[in-house]
Amino acid sequence: MSLTPDNNQQEERRTADRRIADRRIADRRVADRRTADRRIADRRIGDRRMEEALLSSSMNFPIGGINPPGRFVPPGNFNPPGNPAGPMNRPGSPPPSRIPARSAQQISRAVDSGSIRMCMFRFTYVWLRNGAAFWLYPVFVGPRSVGGFRWGSRGWAYTGINLNLIDFFECV
């Protein structure tokens, strides 16, 4: 008499072991998917909470604009920490009345932060790629954007512009 089980019993054990292993893999995949779904939901909740916090923040106020109800706007020339473009940096006068003429020799070129940095705190006329043109008083230059006060029908208003949108500019 032999002590080893016969071939049928061995095959049944292998099949049962495979079923158990397959079930464990399937359970692990379901658990991983649930974990991933929870992470996505947590991220969405976190994004929503961050957005709500930014919208309700006392630091989120228009510069020179109308104070929305329920928003605190400090009196005087308040400059939020980390924001170089507060009301104190706003130009005290309107831009020059003479708009620079753009000649045919002025071709479109890539605008980088180094080229527009020399125009900081100076009246700058900007032509955008979409055809718009306006006066800008730059007070901040980042690696891919410029921030400053744009002259409009209501006076100076703070704005930010992606450098890729600028076709040409001229400082005066």
ROSE-4610 file (N, C-alpha, C; in Angstrom, 1 decimal, always signed):
// ROSE-4610
residu = [M/M/M/S/S/S/L/L/L/T/T/T/P/P/P/D/D/D/N/N/N/N/N/N/Q/Q/Q/Q/Q/Q/E/E/E/E/E/E/R/R/R/R/R/R/T/T/T/A/A/A/D/D/D/R/R/R/R/R/R/I/I/I/A/A/A/D/D/D/R/R/R/R/R/R/I/I/I/A/A/A/D/D/D/R/R/R/R/R/R/V/V/V/A/A/A/D/D/D/R/R/R/R/R/R/T/T/T/A/A/A/D/D/D/R/R/R/R/R/R/I/I/I/A/A/A/D/D/D/R/R/R/R/R/R/I/I/I/G/G/G/D/D/D/R/R/R/R/R/R/M/M/M/E/E/E/E/E/E/A/A/A/L/L/L/L/L/L/S/S/S/S/S/S/S/S/S/M/M/M/N/N/N/F/F/F/P/P/P/I/I/I/G/G/G/G/G/G/I/I/I/N/N/N/P/P/P/P/P/P/G/G/G/R/R/R/F/F/F/V/V/V/P/P/P/P/P/P/G/G/G/N/N/N/F/F/F/N/N/N/P/P/P/P/P/P/G/G/G/N/N/N/P/P/P/A/A/A/G/G/G/P/P/P/M/M/M/N/N/N/R/R/R/P/P/P/G/G/G/S/S/S/P/P/P/P/P/P/P/P/P/S/S/S/R/R/R/I/I/I/P/P/P/A/A/A/R/R/R/S/S/S/A/A/A/Q/Q/Q/Q/Q/Q/I/I/I/S/S/S/R/R/R/A/A/A/V/V/V/D/D/D/S/S/S/G/G/G/S/S/S/I/I/I/R/R/R/M/M/M/C/C/C/M/M/M/F/F/F/R/R/R/F/F/F/T/T/T/Y/Y/Y/V/V/V/W/W/W/L/L/L/R/R/R/N/N/N/G/G/G/A/A/A/A/A/A/F/F/F/W/W/W/L/L/L/Y/Y/Y/P/P/P/V/V/V/F/F/F/V/V/V/G/G/G/P/P/P/R/R/R/S/S/S/V/V/V/G/G/G/G/G/G/F/F/F/R/R/R/W/W/W/G/G/G/S/S/S/R/R/R/G/G/G/W/W/W/A/A/A/Y/Y/Y/T/T/T/G/G/G/I/I/I/N/N/N/L/L/L/N/N/N/L/L/L/I/I/I/D/D/D/F/F/F/F/F/F/E/E/E/C/C/C/V/V/V]
num = [1/1/1/2/2/2/3/3/3/4/4/4/5/5/5/6/6/6/7/7/7/8/8/8/9/9/9/10/10/10/11/11/11/12/12/12/13/13/13/14/14/14/15/15/15/16/16/16/17/17/17/18/18/18/19/19/19/20/20/20/21/21/21/22/22/22/23/23/23/24/24/24/25/25/25/26/26/26/27/27/27/28/28/28/29/29/29/30/30/30/31/31/31/32/32/32/33/33/33/34/34/34/35/35/35/36/36/36/37/37/37/38/38/38/39/39/39/40/40/40/41/41/41/42/42/42/43/43/43/44/44/44/45/45/45/46/46/46/47/47/47/48/48/48/49/49/49/50/50/50/51/51/51/52/52/52/53/53/53/54/54/54/55/55/55/56/56/56/57/57/57/58/58/58/59/59/59/60/60/60/61/61/61/62/62/62/63/63/63/64/64/64/65/65/65/66/66/66/67/67/67/68/68/68/69/69/69/70/70/70/71/71/71/72/72/72/73/73/73/74/74/74/75/75/75/76/76/76/77/77/77/78/78/78/79/79/79/80/80/80/81/81/81/82/82/82/83/83/83/84/84/84/85/85/85/86/86/86/87/87/87/88/88/88/89/89/89/90/90/90/91/91/91/92/92/92/93/93/93/94/94/94/95/95/95/96/96/96/97/97/97/98/98/98/99/99/99/100/100/100/101/101/101/102/102/102/103/103/103/104/104/104/105/105/105/106/106/106/107/107/107/108/108/108/109/109/109/110/110/110/111/111/111/112/112/112/113/113/113/114/114/114/115/115/115/116/116/116/117/117/117/118/118/118/119/119/119/120/120/120/121/121/121/122/122/122/123/123/123/124/124/124/125/125/125/126/126/126/127/127/127/128/128/128/129/129/129/130/130/130/131/131/131/132/132/132/133/133/133/134/134/134/135/135/135/136/136/136/137/137/137/138/138/138/139/139/139/140/140/140/141/141/141/142/142/142/143/143/143/144/144/144/145/145/145/146/146/146/147/147/147/148/148/148/149/149/149/150/150/150/151/151/151/152/152/152/153/153/153/154/154/154/155/155/155/156/156/156/157/157/157/158/158/158/159/159/159/160/160/160/161/161/161/162/162/162/163/163/163/164/164/164/165/165/165/166/166/166/167/167/167/168/168/168/169/169/169/170/170/170/171/171/171/172/172/172]
x = [+0.8/+0.0/+0.9/+0.5/+1.3/+0.6/+1.5/+0.9/+0.6/+0.9/+0.6/-0.8/-1.5/-2.9/-2.8/-3.8/-3.8/-4.0/-3.9/-3.8/-5.1/-6.3/-7.5/-7.5/-7.1/-7.1/-6.1/-4.9/-3.9/-4.5/-5.2/-5.8/-6.9/-7.7/-8.7/-8.1/-7.0/-6.3/-5.8/-5.2/-4.6/-5.7/-6.8/-8.0/-8.5/-8.6/-9.1/-8.1/-6.8/-5.8/-5.9/-6.1/-6.2/-7.4/-8.5/-9.7/-9.5/-8.9/-8.6/-7.7/-6.6/-5.7/-6.4/-7.2/-8.0/-8.9/-9.5/-10.5/-9.7/-8.6/-7.7/-7.3/-6.9/-6.5/-7.7/-8.9/-10.1/-10.4/-10.4/-10.6/-9.7/-8.4/-7.4/-7.6/-8.0/-8.4/-9.5/-10.6/-11.7/-11.3/-10.5/-10.0/-9.2/-8.3/-7.5/-8.3/-9.4/-10.3/-11.0/-11.5/-12.2/-11.3/-10.0/-9.1/-8.8/-8.7/-8.5/-9.7/-10.9/-12.1/-12.2/-11.8/-11.8/-10.8/-9.6/-8.6/-9.1/-9.7/-10.3/-11.4/-12.3/-13.3/-12.7/-11.7/-11.1/-10.4/-9.8/-9.1/-10.1/-11.3/-12.3/-12.9/-13.1/-13.6/-12.6/-11.3/-10.2/-10.2/-10.3/-10.3/-11.5/-12.7/-13.9/-13.7/-13.1/-12.9/-11.9/-10.9/-9.9/-10.5/-11.3/-12.0/-12.9/-13.7/-14.6/-13.8/-12.6/-11.8/-11.3/-10.8/-10.3/-11.4/-12.6/-13.7/-14.2/-14.1/-14.6/-13.5/-12.2/-11.1/-11.2/-10.8/-10.8/-9.7/-8.8/-7.7/-8.2/-9.3/-9.9/-10.8/-10.2/-11.1/-10.6/-11.5/-11.1/-10.3/-9.4/-8.6/-9.3/-9.8/-10.4/-11.8/-12.3/-13.6/-14.7/-15.8/-16.9/-16.8/-17.0/-16.9/-18.1/-18.0/-19.2/-19.7/-21.0/-21.6/-20.9/-20.6/-20.1/-18.6/-17.9/-16.5/-15.8/-14.8/-14.1/-13.0/-13.0/-12.0/-11.4/-10.1/-9.5/-9.5/-9.6/-9.6/-8.1/-8.0/-6.7/-6.0/-4.7/-3.9/-3.4/-4.2/-3.9/-3.2/-2.1/-1.4/-1.2/-2.0/-1.9/-0.5/-0.1/+1.2/+1.4/+2.5/+2.8/+2.3/+1.5/+0.9/+1.6/+2.6/+3.3/+2.5/+1.3/+0.5/-0.7/-0.4/-1.5/-1.8/-2.8/-3.1/-2.0/-1.0/+0.1/+1.0/+1.0/+1.8/+1.0/-0.3/-1.1/-0.6/-0.5/-0.1/-1.0/-0.4/-1.2/-1.8/-1.5/-2.1/-2.5/-3.3/-3.7/-2.5/-2.5/-1.4/-1.3/-0.1/+0.0/-1.1/-1.4/-2.5/-2.1/-0.8/-0.2/+0.0/-0.7/-0.5/+0.6/+1.6/+2.7/+2.2/+2.8/+2.4/+3.2/+2.6/+3.2/+3.6/+4.8/+5.2/+5.2/+5.3/+5.3/+6.6/+7.7/+9.0/+8.9/+8.0/+7.9/+7.2/+7.9/+7.4/+7.0/+6.2/+5.8/+7.0/+7.2/+8.3/+7.9/+8.6/+8.3/+8.6/+7.7/+7.9/+8.3/+9.5/+9.9/+9.9/+10.0/+10.0/+11.1/+12.3/+13.4/+13.2/+12.5/+12.3/+11.3/+10.3/+9.2/+9.6/+10.6/+10.9/+11.5/+12.1/+12.6/+11.5/+10.3/+9.1/+8.4/+8.9/+8.2/+8.1/+6.9/+6.7/+6.8/+6.6/+6.6/+5.3/+4.8/+3.7/+4.1/+3.3/+3.7/+2.5/+2.6/+1.5/+1.7/+0.6/+0.7/-0.3/+0.2/-0.6/-0.7/-1.9/-2.1/-2.2/-2.0/-2.1/-3.5/-4.5/-5.9/-6.3/-5.4/-5.7/-6.0/-6.3/-6.5/-5.2/-5.4/-4.3/-4.7/-3.8/-4.1/-2.9/-3.1/-2.0/-1.9/-0.7/-0.4/+0.7/+0.5/+1.5/+2.0/+3.0/+3.4/+4.1/+3.6/+4.2/+4.8/+4.5/+5.0/+5.3/+6.5/+6.8/+7.2/+6.5/+6.8/+7.4/+7.7/+8.4/+7.5/+6.2/+5.3/+4.2/+4.2/+3.1/+3.6/+2.8/+3.0/+1.7/+1.9/+0.8/+0.9/-0.2/-0.1/-1.5/-1.5/-2.7/-3.0/-4.2/-4.6/-5.5/-5.3/-6.1/-7.4/-8.5/-9.8/-10.7/-12.0/-12.9/-13.2/-12.9/-13.1/-11.8/-10.8/-9.5/-8.6/-7.7/-6.8/-7.4/-7.2/-7.7/-6.6/-6.4/-5.3/-5.7/-4.7/-4.9/-3.6/-3.7/-2.6/-2.7/-1.6/-1.6/-0.5/-0.8/+0.1/+1.0/+2.3/+3.3/+3.1/+2.6/+2.3/+1.2/+0.4/-0.7/-0.2/+0.9/+1.4/+2.1/+1.7/+2.4/+3.5/+3.3/+4.4/+4.1/+5.1/+4.9/+5.9/+5.6/+6.5/+6.4/+7.5/+7.6/+7.7/+7.2/+7.4/+7.9]
y = [-1.2/+0.0/+1.2/+2.2/+3.4/+4.5/+5.4/+6.5/+7.8/+7.8/+9.0/+8.9/+10.0/+10.0/+9.7/+9.2/+8.8/+10.1/+10.0/+11.1/+11.9/+11.3/+12.1/+13.0/+12.5/+13.4/+14.5/+14.2/+15.3/+16.4/+15.9/+16.9/+17.7/+17.1/+17.8/+18.9/+18.5/+19.5/+20.7/+20.4/+21.4/+22.4/+21.8/+22.6/+23.5/+22.9/+23.6/+24.7/+24.4/+25.5/+26.6/+26.2/+27.3/+28.2/+27.6/+28.3/+29.3/+28.8/+29.7/+30.8/+30.5/+31.6/+32.6/+32.1/+33.0/+33.9/+33.3/+34.1/+35.1/+34.8/+35.8/+36.9/+36.6/+37.6/+38.5/+37.9/+38.7/+39.6/+39.1/+39.9/+41.0/+40.8/+41.8/+42.9/+42.5/+43.5/+44.4/+43.7/+44.5/+45.5/+45.0/+45.9/+47.0/+46.7/+47.8/+48.8/+48.3/+49.2/+50.1/+49.5/+50.3/+51.3/+51.0/+51.9/+53.0/+52.7/+53.7/+54.7/+54.1/+54.9/+55.8/+55.3/+56.1/+57.3/+57.0/+58.0/+59.1/+58.7/+59.7/+60.5/+59.9/+60.6/+61.6/+61.1/+62.0/+63.2/+62.9/+64.0/+65.0/+64.5/+65.4/+66.3/+65.6/+66.3/+67.3/+66.9/+67.9/+69.1/+68.8/+69.9/+70.8/+70.2/+71.0/+71.9/+71.3/+72.0/+73.1/+72.9/+73.9/+75.1/+74.7/+75.7/+76.6/+75.9/+76.6/+77.5/+77.1/+77.9/+79.1/+78.9/+80.0/+81.0/+80.6/+81.5/+82.2/+81.6/+82.3/+83.0/+82.9/+83.5/+85.0/+85.6/+87.1/+87.7/+86.9/+87.4/+87.5/+86.9/+86.9/+88.1/+89.2/+90.4/+91.1/+91.8/+92.5/+93.8/+94.1/+95.3/+96.5/+97.4/+98.6/+98.2/+97.1/+96.7/+96.8/+96.2/+96.3/+95.2/+95.4/+94.4/+93.5/+92.2/+91.3/+91.2/+91.0/+90.8/+89.7/+89.9/+88.9/+88.8/+89.6/+89.5/+90.7/+90.4/+91.4/+92.0/+93.3/+94.0/+95.0/+94.8/+95.8/+97.2/+98.2/+99.5/+99.9/+101.0/+101.5/+100.7/+100.9/+100.2/+98.9/+97.9/+96.6/+95.8/+95.3/+94.4/+93.0/+92.0/+90.7/+90.1/+89.3/+88.7/+87.8/+87.9/+87.1/+87.6/+88.7/+89.3/+90.6/+90.7/+91.9/+93.0/+92.6/+93.5/+94.1/+94.7/+95.3/+96.7/+97.3/+98.7/+99.7/+99.4/+100.3/+100.4/+99.3/+99.3/+99.8/+100.1/+100.6/+102.0/+102.2/+103.5/+104.6/+105.7/+106.9/+107.7/+107.5/+108.3/+107.4/+107.9/+107.1/+106.9/+106.0/+105.7/+106.9/+107.0/+108.0/+108.0/+109.2/+109.2/+108.8/+108.8/+108.4/+106.9/+106.2/+104.7/+104.5/+103.6/+103.4/+102.7/+103.1/+102.6/+101.3/+100.3/+99.0/+99.0/+99.0/+99.1/+97.7/+97.6/+96.4/+95.6/+96.3/+95.6/+94.8/+95.1/+94.5/+93.1/+92.1/+90.7/+90.1/+89.1/+88.4/+87.6/+87.6/+86.8/+86.2/+85.3/+84.6/+85.6/+85.8/+86.7/+85.8/+86.1/+85.4/+86.3/+85.8/+86.6/+87.6/+87.2/+88.1/+89.4/+89.2/+90.3/+91.3/+90.8/+91.7/+92.3/+91.6/+92.0/+93.5/+93.9/+95.3/+96.3/+95.9/+96.8/+96.9/+96.2/+96.3/+97.7/+98.1/+99.4/+100.5/+100.1/+101.1/+100.9/+102.0/+101.8/+101.0/+100.0/+99.0/+98.8/+99.0/+98.7/+97.3/+96.5/+95.0/+94.7/+94.0/+93.4/+91.9/+91.4/+89.9/+89.3/+88.0/+87.2/+87.2/+87.4/+87.4/+88.8/+89.7/+91.0/+92.1/+91.8/+92.8/+93.5/+94.8/+95.6/+96.5/+96.7/+97.5/+98.0/+98.9/+99.4/+98.5/+98.1/+97.3/+97.9/+97.9/+98.3/+97.1/+96.4/+95.1/+95.4/+94.5/+94.6/+93.2/+92.2/+90.9/+90.1/+89.5/+88.6/+87.3/+86.3/+84.9/+84.2/+82.9/+82.2/+82.1/+82.0/+81.9/+82.9/+83.9/+84.8/+86.2/+87.2/+88.5/+89.0/+89.7/+90.2/+91.7/+92.4/+93.9/+94.5/+95.8/+96.5/+96.9/+96.5/+96.7/+97.9/+98.9/+100.0/+99.7/+100.1/+99.9/+101.0/+100.9/+102.0/+102.4/+101.5/+101.9/+102.2/+102.3/+102.6/+101.4/+101.3/+100.2/+99.1/+97.9/+96.6/+95.6/+94.9/+93.9/+92.7/+92.2/+91.0/+90.2/+89.0/+88.2/+87.7/+87.6/+87.2/+86.1/+85.1/+84.1/+84.7/+84.5/+85.1/+84.5/+83.3/+82.7/+83.5/+84.3/+85.0/+86.3/+86.8/+88.1/+88.0/+88.8/+88.9/+89.8/+91.0/+92.0/+93.0/+93.7/+94.7/+95.8/+97.0/+98.1/+98.9/+99.1/+99.9/+101.4/+102.3/+103.7/+104.3]
z = [+0.0/+0.0/+0.0/-0.9/-0.9/-0.1/+0.4/+1.3/+0.5/-0.8/-1.6/-2.2/-2.2/-2.8/-4.3/-4.8/-6.2/-7.1/-8.4/-9.3/-9.2/-9.0/-9.0/-7.8/-6.7/-5.5/-5.6/-6.2/-6.5/-7.4/-8.5/-9.4/-8.7/-7.9/-7.1/-6.2/-5.6/-4.7/-5.5/-6.6/-7.5/-7.9/-8.4/-8.8/-7.7/-6.5/-5.4/-5.0/-5.0/-4.7/-5.8/-7.0/-8.1/-7.9/-7.5/-7.2/-6.1/-5.0/-3.9/-4.3/-5.0/-5.5/-6.4/-7.3/-8.2/-7.4/-6.4/-5.5/-4.8/-4.2/-3.5/-4.4/-5.6/-6.6/-6.9/-7.2/-7.5/-6.3/-5.1/-3.9/-3.7/-4.0/-3.9/-5.0/-6.2/-7.2/-6.8/-6.2/-5.8/-4.7/-3.7/-2.6/-3.2/-4.1/-4.7/-5.4/-6.1/-6.8/-5.9/-4.8/-3.7/-3.1/-2.9/-2.3/-3.3/-4.6/-5.6/-5.7/-5.6/-5.7/-4.5/-3.3/-2.1/-2.2/-2.8/-2.9/-3.9/-5.0/-5.9/-5.3/-4.5/-3.8/-2.8/-2.0/-1.0/-1.7/-2.9/-3.6/-4.1/-4.6/-5.0/-3.9/-2.7/-1.6/-1.1/-1.1/-0.8/-1.7/-3.0/-4.0/-3.8/-3.5/-3.3/-2.0/-1.0/+0.3/+0.1/-0.7/-0.9/-1.7/-2.7/-3.5/-2.7/-1.8/-0.9/+0.0/+0.5/+1.4/+0.7/-0.6/-1.3/-1.6/-1.9/-2.3/-1.0/+0.1/+1.3/+2.1/+1.6/+2.2/+2.3/+3.4/+3.5/+2.6/+2.1/+1.2/-0.2/-0.5/-1.9/-2.1/-2.5/-2.7/-3.9/-4.6/-5.8/-5.4/-6.2/-6.0/-6.7/-6.0/-6.6/-7.1/-6.8/-7.3/-6.2/-6.5/-5.5/-4.5/-3.3/-2.3/-2.3/-2.6/-2.6/-1.2/-1.0/+0.4/+1.1/+2.4/+3.2/+3.1/+2.3/+2.1/+2.9/+3.6/+4.4/+3.5/+3.4/+2.6/+3.6/+4.0/+5.0/+4.4/+5.3/+4.8/+4.5/+3.7/+3.3/+2.3/+2.1/+1.1/+1.7/+1.7/+2.3/+1.2/+1.4/+0.5/+1.1/+0.6/+1.2/+1.1/+2.2/+2.2/+0.9/+0.3/-0.8/-2.1/-2.1/-3.3/-3.5/-4.5/-4.7/-5.4/-5.9/-6.7/-5.9/-4.8/-4.0/-4.5/-3.9/-4.3/-4.2/-3.4/-3.2/-4.5/-5.3/-6.5/-7.8/-7.6/-8.7/-9.1/-10.4/-10.9/-10.4/-10.2/-9.6/-10.7/-12.0/-13.1/-14.2/-15.1/-16.3/-17.2/-18.1/-19.0/-20.0/-20.7/-21.7/-22.8/-23.3/-24.2/-25.6/-25.9/-27.2/-27.1/-28.0/-28.1/-29.1/-28.7/-29.6/-30.9/-32.0/-33.3/-33.6/-34.0/-34.3/-35.8/-36.1/-37.5/-38.1/-39.4/-40.1/-39.9/-39.5/-39.2/-37.9/-37.0/-35.7/-35.9/-36.0/-36.2/-34.9/-34.9/-33.7/-33.3/-32.0/-31.4/-30.1/-29.6/-28.4/-27.2/-26.3/-25.2/-24.0/-23.4/-22.2/-21.1/-19.9/-18.7/-18.6/-19.1/-19.1/-19.9/-21.1/-22.0/-21.4/-20.7/-20.2/-18.8/-18.2/-16.8/-16.8/-17.9/-18.0/-18.0/-18.2/-18.2/-16.9/-15.9/-14.6/-14.0/-13.5/-13.0/-14.0/-15.3/-16.3/-17.2/-17.8/-18.7/-19.9/-20.2/-21.3/-22.1/-23.4/-24.3/-24.8/-24.7/-25.0/-26.2/-27.1/-28.2/-28.0/-27.9/-27.7/-29.1/-29.1/-30.3/-30.9/-30.1/-30.6/-31.1/-31.1/-31.7/-30.7/-29.5/-28.4/-28.1/-27.7/-27.3/-26.2/-25.2/-24.0/-23.3/-22.4/-21.5/-20.3/-19.9/-18.8/-17.9/-16.6/-15.7/-14.9/-15.4/-14.8/-13.4/-12.5/-11.1/-10.7/-11.5/-11.2/-12.5/-12.5/-13.7/-13.2/-13.6/-13.3/-14.4/-14.3/-15.4/-16.7/-16.5/-17.7/-17.7/-16.8/-16.8/-16.3/-16.5/-16.0/-15.3/-14.2/-13.5/-13.4/-13.5/-13.3/-13.5/-13.6/-13.7/-15.2/-15.6/-17.0/-17.0/-17.9/-18.1/-18.8/-18.3/-19.0/-18.8/-19.1/-19.0/-17.6/-16.6/-15.2/-14.5/-15.2/-14.6/-14.5/-13.6/-13.4/-12.7/-13.3/-12.7/-12.8/-11.7/-11.7/-12.6/-13.3/-14.2/-14.3/-14.7/-15.0/-16.4/-17.1/-18.5/-18.8/-19.5/-19.9/-20.9/-20.8/-21.7/-23.2/-23.3/-24.6/-25.4/-24.7/-25.3/-25.8/-25.4/-25.8/-27.1/-28.1/-29.4/-29.4/-28.8/-28.8/-27.7/-27.2/-26.2/-26.4/-25.8/-25.9/-24.6/-23.9/-22.7/-23.1/-22.3/-22.5/-21.2]
